[in-house]
Amino acid sequence: MNALARAAACFAMLGGSALGAACGPSGGQTRGGEDARYPSRSIKIVSWATPGGPTDLLARALARAGPRHFDGRRLTVVTRQGGGGAATMQYLTGRAGDGHVLAVFTASGAVNIATGRIPFETGDFTPLLRIQLDPFLVAVREDSPYRNLSAFFEAARARPGQLSVSGFGAASAHFLAFARLGAAAGDPNVRWIAYGGSADAVVATLGGHTDAVHTNYHTVRGHLRAGTMRVLAVSLPMAALAGTPTYADHGLDVAPVHWRGVVGPPDLDPKLAADIRARLVSTIRDSEFTRYMREAAVEYAVMEDAEAFGRWMASEVEASRELLERLTLLERDPE
């Protein structure tokens, strides 16, 4: 069973009594194995994301629903931007063993580690819970001549280098996801036009500056409802885009997604880590959190255990390194 299938299976279990019984919070030890029950004070959820963005919204949804599952303790979102996530990672590694400091970790963090520009690896943190997948999609203006993804790539092959796609960042998770899609389509020559934010990338397509945009649903949702844009294809089926063809429907064996989860600092006591994970599972089952998930139009992606999430993060870094190297974007030290 592949990782995505396991995620679907585990989410199906999430609503069942078996997981609820297995994952109920049981209390744990605090830093250094002290006898005091966890939690003994408020909890920080650290995020490197821009306030108001999808990752920040996840952190705040956890903070709102969390107190009911962390014995009434307050969960506070702390934003530490800088260095492509390095500021957050540095902060977290400085709190070794402290279960009162958690962080949201994302696909972007894995890509930034893969570039080698920040001095961390996923093994520097304690994996706790992957929470959500945010499928990528390709969208165009409503009046675009391209009616589906196959037609778009056929046009790209007929006119090499003439078609363009806007998206967030250069050597970003968004860029690498589109590179994976392009590779599956035989590497048609489509120019990637990087923008500083996904919203700007969408505006570029709406303004006719690019032929399509590669992004996530939440960024184009308003334009789809207004009838000014349409989706050519999405990487995985989404309830919000029911009936929309997937990449697989176009014969492309690839399904890149943006993913988000929670990690802890290094050296967490295993019993404490299990307790925190159980409390997080209860939190994301909370009605307030499930409402946020519906409104955000993202998909649950709980894995069977924390170790599986750790392996997933490591595999994402390695896959990103291989792709960056193939694209000659990976900086290597001279031998």
C-alpha positions in Angstrom: 0.0 0.0 0.0 1.5 3.4 -1.0 1.7 6.4 1.3 -1.5 8.1 -0.2 -3.5 4.9 0.1 -2.3 4.5 3.7 -3.3 8.1 4.4 -6.8 7.4 3.1 -7.1 4.3 5.1 -6.0 5.9 8.3 -8.4 8.8 7.8 -11.2 6.3 7.4 -10.2 4.9 10.8 -10.0 8.3 12.3 -13.8 8.4 12.9 -13.9 4.9 14.3 -14.0 3.8 17.9 -10.8 1.7 17.5 -8.6 4.7 16.8 -10.4 6.8 19.4 -9.7 4.1 22.0 -6.1 3.6 20.9 -5.3 7.3 20.7 -7.0 8.8 23.7 -4.7 11.1 25.7 -3.2 9.4 28.7 -1.0 12.0 30.2 2.8 12.1 29.9 6.0 13.4 31.3 7.3 16.8 30.9 10.8 17.9 29.9 13.6 15.7 31.2 11.2 12.9 32.4 9.9 14.8 35.4 6.9 13.4 37.2 4.6 16.4 36.6 1.8 15.5 34.2 1.7 17.0 30.7 0.8 19.7 29.9 1.9 21.8 32.9 1.7 25.2 31.1 0.6 26.8 27.8 1.8 25.4 24.5 3.4 27.2 21.7 2.7 26.3 18.1 5.5 27.8 16.0 5.0 28.6 12.3 7.3 30.1 9.7 4.4 31.0 7.5 3.0 34.4 6.5 0.1 35.3 8.8 -3.2 34.6 7.0 -1.7 31.9 4.7 -2.8 28.2 4.7 -0.1 27.1 7.1 -0.8 29.9 9.5 -4.5 29.1 9.3 -3.8 25.5 10.2 -1.8 26.6 13.2 -4.6 28.9 14.4 -7.2 26.2 13.9 -5.2 23.9 16.1 -4.8 26.7 18.7 -8.6 27.3 18.8 -9.7 23.7 19.1 -6.7 22.4 21.1 -7.4 23.6 24.6 -10.3 21.2 24.9 -7.8 18.3 24.3 -4.8 19.7 26.2 -6.5 19.9 29.6 -7.6 23.4 29.1 -4.1 24.8 28.5 -3.9 27.6 26.0 -2.2 27.0 22.6 -0.6 30.1 21.2 0.6 30.6 17.6 4.1 32.0 17.4 5.3 33.2 14.0 9.1 33.0 13.4 9.8 33.9 9.8 13.2 34.0 8.1 15.6 31.7 6.3 13.0 29.6 4.5 11.9 28.1 7.8 15.3 28.1 9.4 14.3 30.5 12.1 11.5 28.2 13.3 13.7 25.1 13.0 16.4 26.8 15.0 13.9 27.8 17.7 12.5 24.3 17.9 15.9 22.5 18.1 16.8 24.8 21.0 13.9 23.4 23.0 15.0 19.8 23.1 12.7 17.5 25.1 10.1 20.2 25.7 6.7 19.1 24.7 5.2 22.5 25.3 6.8 23.8 22.0 5.5 22.3 18.8 5.8 23.5 15.2 3.9 23.2 11.9 6.0 21.5 9.3 5.2 21.5 5.6 6.3 20.4 2.1 8.0 23.8 1.7 10.2 23.0 4.7 11.2 19.7 3.1 12.1 21.4 -0.1 14.1 24.1 1.7 16.0 21.4 3.6 16.6 19.6 0.2 18.3 22.7 -1.3 21.0 22.5 1.4 20.7 26.1 2.2 19.5 25.6 5.7 21.5 23.4 8.2 18.7 21.0 9.3 17.4 17.6 8.4 14.0 16.1 9.2 15.7 13.8 11.8 16.4 16.9 13.9 12.8 17.0 14.9 10.3 14.6 16.5 7.5 13.7 14.0 4.1 13.7 15.5 1.2 14.0 13.1 0.7 14.6 9.4 -2.7 16.4 9.2 -3.6 17.5 5.7 -2.9 17.3 2.0 -3.6 20.3 -0.2 -3.6 19.0 -3.8 -2.1 21.1 -6.6 -4.0 22.0 -9.7 -3.6 23.8 -13.0 -6.1 26.5 -13.8 -6.7 28.9 -16.7 -8.9 31.9 -17.5 -12.4 31.0 -18.4 -11.8 32.1 -22.0 -8.6 30.1 -22.4 -8.5 28.0 -25.6 -7.2 25.0 -23.5 -10.1 22.9 -22.4 -8.1 20.2 -20.5 -4.6 19.5 -19.3 -3.8 17.2 -22.3 -4.7 20.0 -24.7 -2.4 22.4 -22.8 0.6 20.1 -22.9 -0.1 19.3 -26.6 0.1 23.0 -27.4 3.3 23.3 -25.3 4.9 20.6 -27.4 3.8 22.3 -30.6 5.2 25.6 -29.5 8.2 24.9 -27.3 9.0 27.6 -24.8 5.9 29.7 -25.8 3.5 28.7 -23.1 4.0 29.8 -19.5 2.7 28.9 -16.1 2.8 31.2 -13.1 3.3 29.9 -9.6 4.8 30.6 -6.2 8.6 30.8 -5.9 11.6 29.5 -7.7 12.9 26.1 -6.5 9.8 26.0 -4.2 7.4 23.2 -3.4 5.1 24.6 -6.0 7.8 24.7 -8.6 8.9 21.2 -7.9 5.4 19.9 -8.0 4.9 21.3 -11.5 8.3 20.0 -12.5 7.1 16.5 -11.5 4.0 17.0 -13.5 5.9 18.2 -16.5 8.3 15.2 -16.3 5.3 12.8 -16.3 4.0 14.6 -19.4 7.4 14.1 -21.2 9.0 17.4 -20.2 7.1 19.8 -22.6 8.9 23.1 -22.7 6.7 25.3 -20.5 8.2 28.4 -18.9 7.7 28.7 -15.2 7.2 32.3 -14.1 7.8 32.7 -10.4 5.9 35.1 -8.2 6.3 36.1 -4.6 2.9 34.8 -3.6 0.3 32.4 -5.0 -2.3 35.2 -5.2 0.0 37.2 -7.4 0.5 34.2 -9.6 -3.3 33.9 -10.1 -3.6 37.6 -10.9 -0.9 37.1 -13.6 -3.0 34.4 -15.3 -6.2 36.5 -15.0 -4.4 39.4 -16.5 -3.2 37.4 -19.5 0.5 37.5 -18.5 0.7 33.7 -18.2 -1.3 31.0 -19.9 -2.0 29.1 -16.7 -1.4 29.0 -13.0 -0.2 26.1 -10.9 -1.5 26.5 -7.3 -3.9 25.1 -4.7 -7.7 25.3 -4.6 -8.0 27.9 -1.9 -6.2 30.5 -4.1 -8.5 30.2 -7.0 -11.7 29.3 -5.2 -13.2 32.8 -5.4 -12.4 33.1 -9.1 -14.0 29.7 -9.8 -17.1 30.8 -8.1 -17.1 34.0 -10.0 -16.8 32.1 -13.3 -13.6 33.9 -14.3 -11.3 30.8 -14.1 -11.6 27.0 -14.5 -9.5 24.1 -13.5 -7.9 21.9 -16.1 -6.9 19.2 -13.7 -6.1 18.5 -10.1 -3.5 16.2 -8.7 -5.9 14.2 -6.5 -9.7 14.0 -6.2 -11.2 16.8 -4.0 -14.7 17.1 -2.6 -14.6 20.8 -3.5 -13.8 20.0 -7.1 -16.1 17.0 -7.7 -16.0 15.8 -11.3 -12.8 17.7 -12.1 -10.3 15.4 -14.0 -7.2 14.4 -12.1 -3.7 14.1 -13.5 -4.2 10.4 -13.5 -7.3 10.8 -15.7 -5.0 12.4 -18.2 -2.7 9.4 -18.1 -0.1 11.1 -15.9 1.2 8.8 -13.1 2.0 11.6 -10.6 0.1 13.3 -7.8 2.1 16.1 -6.1 0.5 17.7 -3.1 1.3 20.3 -0.5 1.2 18.7 2.9 1.2 20.0 6.5 1.7 18.4 9.9 3.1 18.9 13.4 6.5 18.1 14.7 8.1 18.4 18.1 11.6 19.3 19.3 14.3 16.7 19.3 14.7 14.3 22.2 11.0 14.1 23.2 10.4 11.2 25.6 8.6 8.5 23.5 5.7 8.3 26.0 5.3 12.1 25.9 5.5 12.1 22.1 2.7 9.5 22.0 0.6 11.5 24.4 1.0 14.7 22.3 0.1 12.8 19.1 -3.0 11.4 20.8 -4.1 14.9 21.9 -3.5 16.2 18.4 -5.6 13.4 16.9 -8.4 14.3 19.3 -8.0 18.0 18.4 -8.3 17.4 14.6 -11.5 15.3 15.3 -13.0 18.3 17.2 -16.0 19.8 15.4 -14.4 23.2 15.3 -11.4 21.9 13.6 -13.4 19.8 11.1 -15.3 22.9 10.2 -12.1 24.7 9.5 -11.0 21.8 7.2 -14.2 22.0 5.3 -13.9 25.8 4.9 -10.3 25.5 3.8 -11.1 22.7 1.3 -8.1 20.6 2.2 -8.0 16.8 2.7 -7.2 14.9 5.9 -4.0 12.9 5.6 -3.3 11.2 8.9 -0.7 8.5 8.7 -0.8 5.3 10.7 1.8 6.4 13.2 4.4 9.1 13.9 7.2 6.9 12.5 5.4 6.7 9.2 5.2 10.5 9.1 8.9 10.7 9.9 9.7 8.4 7.0 7.4 10.4 4.7 9.2 13.7 5.6 12.6 12.1 4.9 11.4 10.6 1.6 10.0 14.0 0.5 13.4 15.6 1.2 15.2 12.9 -0.8 12.8 13.1 -3.7 13.2 16.9 -3.8 17.0 16.6 -3.8 16.9 14.2 -6.7 14.6 16.5 -8.7 16.6 19.6 -7.9 19.7 17.7 -9.0 18.1 16.6 -12.3 17.1 20.2 -12.9 20.6 21.4 -12.1 19.3 23.5 -9.3 21.0 21.8 -6.4 24.2 23.4 -5.1 27.0 20.9 -4.7 30.2 21.5 -2.9 33.2 21.1 -5.2 35.1 17.9 -4.6 
